[in-house]
């Protein structure tokens, strides 16, 4: 049975993959996209100069007197080139054979073969979108897990420092002081993180491996009181195995265990490339993110709505040459010339995470 994608692509209309990849929104599993949301901006260079204005309390004023001056303003500048990420993918022959069977079954049921093929083209386009979303989430995860991006891929190195205060990047706990050690400093780091953030923590991120290390160590004196696929709450217990009365001994975690697939090229001649999983958030790290200050207003250069209070940052989606200079992710799905039975997908994006308020991030670590 011959399969061609020409009719299916025509049915989807021009620039179908482009529309799909920009309409698809990150699911709840892309946790970091909540804090640094995708924002298309018509500029290849990430050069946001932000002005943060903090409201202070109104003061007393006498009758027939001028109003007292108020407001505290701070200015910060962030300038980096956006990083171009791209992918090309061919639908393999094994998938084409499977598609043949799907089309045959559809025809036997009286269905349309073009409709069946069109659905598979849509699924293929969504796969390209997932590849882009995975890369963006990993980049955000580096911001929260490292406070920086240092990424070498395909011989190209990307380095970005997000300027976290030195006091917000704790020394890694090693030896007996590690979170799984006999003198674990887990609670000391919790208290120090809370102190650095004024006792107002919005998120606390750990990988699942780090979470299990923490709760499995009896020295940490804790019991899990609530847990689901993405979150957990733990409480400290005393020598009598009873919960302490201190509310600071209750900690909620956001557990990050999602990952993306990367092809690692062989380092030995003749060896085949291998598929490896890259976690979106590193192991042995505990990151706390502070609650936004609602008495601040961030004036950004078109990056976000101006009425968004306490914004932490955003994901700068720059234009692409492939997309004709339009900001956002670009993609196309087409049949290569002289191979009408084949399907090829390509996608590219110029992007980079931006953080307006690095003081709201505290990173602790364990051996």
C-alpha positions in Angstrom: 0.0 0.0 0.0 1.4 3.4 -1.0 1.2 6.2 1.5 1.7 9.8 0.6 1.4 12.8 2.9 0.7 15.4 0.2 -3.1 15.4 0.7 -2.8 15.3 4.5 -0.4 18.3 4.5 -2.7 20.2 2.1 -5.7 19.4 4.4 -3.9 20.9 7.4 -3.2 24.2 5.5 -0.1 26.3 5.2 2.2 26.7 8.2 0.3 24.0 10.1 3.3 22.9 12.1 4.1 26.5 12.9 0.6 27.1 14.3 0.7 23.8 16.3 4.0 24.4 18.0 3.1 28.0 19.1 -0.5 27.1 20.2 0.6 24.1 22.3 1.0 25.1 25.9 3.2 23.4 28.5 1.3 20.9 30.6 1.4 20.8 34.5 4.5 18.6 34.3 6.5 21.6 33.1 6.6 23.1 36.5 9.2 25.8 35.9 7.1 27.3 33.0 4.7 28.6 35.7 7.5 30.8 37.1 9.2 31.8 33.8 6.3 31.7 31.2 6.9 31.7 27.5 6.8 35.2 26.1 7.3 36.0 22.4 9.3 39.2 21.9 10.4 40.7 18.6 14.1 41.0 19.4 16.9 38.5 18.9 18.9 39.9 21.8 17.6 39.5 25.3 18.2 43.0 26.6 15.6 43.7 29.2 16.2 46.7 31.3 13.7 46.5 34.1 12.6 49.1 36.6 11.1 47.9 39.8 9.1 50.4 41.8 8.2 49.5 45.4 5.3 51.2 47.1 5.9 52.6 50.6 3.3 53.6 53.1 1.7 57.0 52.6 2.8 59.6 55.3 1.2 62.3 57.3 0.8 65.7 55.6 -0.4 69.0 56.9 -3.2 71.0 55.4 -2.2 73.2 52.5 1.1 71.3 52.4 2.9 69.6 49.5 2.7 65.9 49.3 5.7 64.0 50.6 7.8 62.2 48.0 7.5 58.4 48.1 8.4 55.2 46.3 11.7 53.3 46.0 13.0 52.5 42.6 15.7 50.1 41.5 17.1 49.4 38.0 18.6 46.2 36.7 19.9 45.3 33.2 20.1 41.9 31.7 21.7 41.5 28.2 22.4 38.2 26.5 22.1 36.8 23.0 19.2 34.3 22.7 20.3 30.7 22.2 19.2 29.0 19.0 18.0 25.4 19.5 16.9 23.3 16.6 15.9 19.7 15.6 15.3 17.7 12.4 13.5 14.4 12.5 12.5 11.9 9.8 9.5 9.6 10.3 11.3 6.2 10.3 10.4 3.3 8.1 9.1 1.3 11.1 6.6 4.1 11.8 5.6 4.1 8.1 4.9 0.4 8.2 2.7 0.8 11.3 0.9 3.7 9.6 0.2 1.4 6.6 -1.6 -1.0 9.0 -3.6 1.9 10.6 -4.7 3.1 7.1 -5.7 -0.4 6.0 -7.8 -0.8 9.2 -9.5 2.5 8.6 -10.4 1.6 5.1 -11.8 -1.7 6.2 -14.1 0.2 8.6 -15.2 2.5 5.8 -13.1 5.4 7.1 -11.0 7.9 5.2 -7.4 7.0 4.7 -6.5 10.7 4.3 -8.1 11.4 7.7 -6.0 8.6 9.3 -2.8 10.0 7.7 -3.7 13.6 8.7 -4.0 12.5 12.4 -0.6 11.0 12.3 0.9 14.1 10.8 -0.6 16.1 13.6 0.9 13.7 16.2 4.3 14.1 14.4 4.0 17.9 14.6 3.2 17.7 18.3 6.3 15.6 18.8 8.4 18.5 17.4 6.6 20.8 19.9 7.4 18.5 22.8 11.1 18.5 21.8 11.1 22.3 22.0 9.2 22.4 25.3 11.5 19.9 26.8 14.6 22.0 26.0 13.0 25.2 27.4 12.1 23.4 30.6 15.6 22.1 31.0 17.0 25.6 30.5 14.6 26.9 33.2 15.7 24.0 35.5 19.3 25.1 35.2 18.3 28.6 36.3 16.6 27.2 39.5 19.1 24.3 40.1 22.4 26.1 39.3 21.6 29.8 39.1 23.3 29.7 35.8 23.4 27.9 32.4 26.6 26.3 31.2 25.7 24.1 28.3 27.9 22.6 25.6 26.1 20.9 22.7 27.2 20.2 19.1 30.5 22.0 19.8 28.7 25.2 20.9 28.9 26.5 24.5 26.2 28.7 26.2 27.1 30.4 29.4 24.7 32.7 31.3 25.0 33.8 35.0 21.7 35.0 36.6 23.4 37.0 39.3 22.1 35.2 42.4 23.5 36.9 45.6 26.5 34.9 46.9 24.7 34.4 50.2 21.8 32.7 48.3 24.1 29.9 47.0 24.9 27.7 50.0 28.0 25.6 50.3 27.4 21.9 49.3 26.9 19.7 52.4 29.5 16.9 52.3 30.5 13.9 54.4 28.5 13.5 57.6 26.8 16.9 57.0 25.2 15.7 53.7 21.4 15.2 53.8 21.9 11.5 53.9 24.7 11.7 56.5 24.9 11.0 60.2 25.0 14.7 61.1 22.7 15.9 58.3 22.4 19.6 58.0 19.1 19.4 56.1 17.1 21.3 58.7 19.9 23.9 59.1 19.6 24.6 55.3 15.8 24.8 55.5 16.0 27.4 58.3 18.8 29.3 56.5 16.7 29.3 53.2 13.7 30.6 55.1 15.7 33.3 56.7 17.1 34.5 53.4 13.6 34.7 52.0 12.1 36.4 54.9 10.2 33.2 55.9 8.0 33.4 52.8 8.6 30.5 50.5 6.5 29.9 47.5 8.2 26.7 46.1 10.8 24.3 47.3 12.2 22.1 44.5 14.0 18.8 44.8 14.5 15.9 42.4 12.9 12.6 43.4 16.3 11.0 44.2 17.1 13.9 46.6 13.7 13.8 48.1 14.1 10.0 48.8 17.5 10.6 50.3 16.1 13.2 52.7 13.1 11.3 53.9 15.1 8.0 54.2 17.6 9.4 56.7 16.3 9.0 60.3 18.7 11.7 61.4 16.4 14.2 59.6 13.6 13.2 62.0 10.7 13.7 59.7 7.5 11.9 58.6 5.7 12.3 55.3 2.2 13.6 56.0 1.1 14.1 52.4 2.4 13.0 49.0 1.2 12.8 45.4 2.9 12.6 42.0 4.4 16.1 42.2 4.2 17.3 45.8 4.9 16.2 49.3 4.7 17.6 52.8 6.9 16.5 55.7 6.9 17.3 59.4 9.7 17.1 62.0 9.3 14.8 65.0 11.0 14.9 68.4 12.7 12.1 70.4 9.2 10.9 71.5 8.2 10.4 67.8 5.7 13.2 68.1 5.3 16.1 65.7 7.0 19.3 67.0 4.8 22.3 67.6 7.0 24.6 65.5 5.3 25.5 62.2 8.8 26.0 60.8 9.2 22.3 61.0 6.6 21.7 58.3 8.1 21.7 54.8 6.4 21.3 51.4 8.3 20.0 48.4 7.7 20.2 44.7 9.2 17.0 43.4 10.8 17.2 39.9 11.5 13.9 38.2 10.7 14.7 34.6 13.5 14.4 32.0 14.1 14.7 28.2 15.9 12.4 25.8 19.2 13.5 24.2 21.3 11.7 21.6 24.8 11.4 22.8 27.4 10.9 20.1 29.9 8.1 20.5 33.4 9.1 21.7 34.9 5.9 20.2 35.1 5.4 16.5 32.7 2.8 15.2 30.5 3.0 18.3 26.8 3.9 17.8 25.2 7.0 19.3 23.1 6.3 22.4 19.9 7.8 23.8 20.3 9.2 27.3 17.9 10.9 29.7 18.7 14.3 30.9 16.7 15.4 34.0 15.0 18.8 34.0 16.3 19.5 37.5 19.6 18.3 39.0 20.0 15.8 41.8 21.5 16.8 45.1 20.0 20.3 45.0 17.3 21.9 47.1 16.1 25.2 45.7 13.7 27.6 47.5 11.8 30.3 45.7 10.4 33.2 47.7 6.9 34.6 47.5 6.6 37.6 45.2 6.3 41.0 46.8 3.0 42.4 45.8 3.9 45.9 46.6 6.2 46.0 43.6 5.5 46.8 40.0 7.9 45.6 37.3 8.1 47.8 34.2 9.5 45.6 31.4 10.2 46.4 27.8 7.2 44.7 26.3 8.0 41.3 27.8 5.1 40.9 30.2 1.8 42.6 31.0 2.6 45.6 33.1 -0.1 44.8 35.6 1.7 41.5 36.6 2.9 42.1 40.2 5.9 40.4 41.6 6.9 38.7 38.4 10.0 36.5 38.8 10.9 36.4 35.1 9.9 35.0 31.7 11.2 32.8 28.8 12.2 35.1 26.0 11.1 33.6 22.7 12.9 35.7 20.0 12.1 35.7 16.3 13.6 33.2 13.8 14.9 33.8 10.3 13.1 30.6 9.3 9.8 32.0 10.6 10.1 35.3 8.6 11.1 37.3 11.7 8.1 36.4 13.7 8.7 35.9 17.5 8.1 32.4 18.7 9.0 28.8 17.9 9.2 27.8 14.2 8.4 24.4 12.7 7.5 22.8 9.5 6.5 19.3 8.4 6.9 18.4 4.7 7.6 15.6 2.2 11.2 15.7 0.9 11.6 16.0 -2.9 11.6 12.6 -4.7 10.4 10.9 -1.5 6.6 11.5 -1.4 6.2 8.5 1.0 8.4 10.1 3.6 7.8 12.8 6.2 10.3 15.2 7.7 10.0 17.6 10.5 12.2 20.6 11.4 12.0 23.1 14.2 14.0 26.0 15.6 13.8 28.6 18.3 15.9 31.5 19.6 15.2 31.6 23.4 16.6 32.3 26.8 15.2 32.5 30.4 15.2 35.9 32.0 15.1 36.4 35.8 14.0 39.9 37.1 14.4 39.1 40.8 17.3 36.7 41.5 17.0 37.5 45.3 13.9 35.3 45.4 16.0 32.2 44.6 18.1 30.3 47.2 20.0 27.1 46.2 21.3 24.6 48.8 23.1 21.4 47.9 24.2 18.0 49.3 26.9 15.5 48.4 
